[in-house]
Amino acid sequence: MSERNKPHNGRGVDGSHRVRAEDVDDLMTDPKDADYLRDDVRHGGAVADTGATAGALGERIEKLVEENRENVNRLSGTDR
């Protein structure tokens, strides 16, 4: 019996799901691509940012989370 080449449906060799790898900054410059990206994420998809500034947004979010944590502690009186 010959081997059957089945499609992997977005799964890696180890069986885990992979996400699309795109440069999000490039996608956001064109309104048509930005709408496509929003629809893709809204329907349960995910996109891994592979652009040059991919880590900058994560660092900004990390700073905002820490700032929010400090503000909540200060206002609730549990400032350590």
C-alpha positions as CSV (number, residue, x, y, z in Angstrom):
1,M,0.0,0.0,0.0
2,S,1.4,3.4,-0.9
3,E,1.9,6.2,1.6
4,R,-0.9,8.7,1.7
5,N,0.1,12.4,1.9
6,K,-2.5,13.9,4.1
7,P,-2.6,17.7,4.7
8,H,-1.4,18.8,8.1
9,N,-4.2,21.5,8.6
10,G,-1.8,23.9,10.2
11,R,-0.3,21.5,12.6
12,G,3.4,21.0,13.1
13,V,5.1,17.6,12.9
14,D,4.7,17.2,16.6
15,G,0.9,17.6,16.3
16,S,0.6,21.0,17.9
17,H,-1.2,23.8,16.1
18,R,1.0,26.5,14.5
19,V,-0.1,30.1,13.9
20,R,0.5,32.3,10.9
21,A,3.7,34.3,11.0
22,E,3.3,37.7,9.5
23,D,4.8,41.2,9.9
24,V,1.9,42.9,11.6
25,D,3.2,46.4,10.9
26,D,3.2,45.7,7.2
27,L,-0.4,44.3,7.4
28,M,-1.6,47.3,9.3
29,T,-0.4,49.8,6.7
30,D,-3.0,48.6,4.1
31,P,-6.6,49.0,5.3
32,K,-7.7,45.9,3.3
33,D,-5.0,43.8,5.0
34,A,-5.8,45.3,8.4
35,D,-9.5,44.3,8.1
36,Y,-8.4,40.8,7.1
37,L,-6.1,40.5,10.1
38,R,-8.9,41.6,12.5
39,D,-11.3,39.1,11.0
40,D,-8.7,36.3,11.2
41,V,-8.1,37.0,14.9
42,R,-11.8,37.5,15.6
43,H,-12.6,34.1,14.2
44,G,-10.2,32.3,16.6
45,G,-7.0,32.6,14.7
46,A,-3.8,34.0,15.8
47,V,-0.9,35.8,14.1
48,A,2.7,35.7,15.3
49,D,4.4,39.1,14.6
50,T,7.7,38.5,12.9
51,G,8.6,42.2,12.2
52,A,11.6,44.1,13.3
53,T,9.7,45.8,16.2
54,A,7.8,42.7,17.3
55,G,9.1,42.8,20.9
56,A,8.6,46.5,21.4
57,L,4.8,46.2,21.9
58,G,5.3,43.4,24.5
59,E,7.7,45.6,26.4
60,R,5.2,48.5,26.4
61,I,2.4,46.2,27.6
62,E,4.7,44.9,30.4
63,K,5.4,48.5,31.5
64,L,1.6,49.3,31.5
65,V,0.8,46.2,33.5
66,E,3.4,47.1,36.1
67,E,2.2,50.7,36.3
68,N,-1.4,49.5,36.7
69,R,-0.4,47.2,39.5
70,E,1.4,50.0,41.3
71,N,-1.6,52.3,40.9
72,V,-4.1,49.7,42.2
73,N,-1.9,49.0,45.2
74,R,-1.5,52.6,46.0
75,L,-5.2,53.4,45.7
76,S,-6.3,50.3,47.6
77,G,-3.9,51.0,50.5
78,T,-2.0,47.8,50.0
79,D,1.1,49.5,48.8
80,R,4.1,47.4,49.8
